[in-house]
Amino acid sequence: MSYPKIFCDIADISAIKKFNKKSIVKGFTTNPSLMRKAGAKNYKNYSKQILRICRKKPISFEVLADNFLEMEKQALKINSWGKNIYVKIPVINSKGKFTGSLIKKLNKKKIKLNITA
């Protein structure tokens, strides 16, 4: 029987440390809102702090931009932070635009993606 993979959607450092030790948790996903609530002042620095904890499990970090060109630039930067990173891209940005062309472009560049709705 196949079981679903469980990913924790959190940004709190102490919670990430706790759940990272649990074998049932296969990875993590976060977003800018969760990071702000957790006290992040600098997105990149906070993400790297999370990466120091999550070295062997996948972790998803979301782009901040709405503009497709800027989203692509951010995706490439985020991807460069580590081998276990998935870049979160919303299927529709906050302006209501479908991001399918960007998703296809990043996929061709072999960027690991986590597409969110």
Helices and strands as residue ranges (DSSP letters): E 6-9, H 13-20, E 25-29, H 32-37, H 43-53, E 59-62, H 68-79, E 85-90, H 100-108, E 113-116
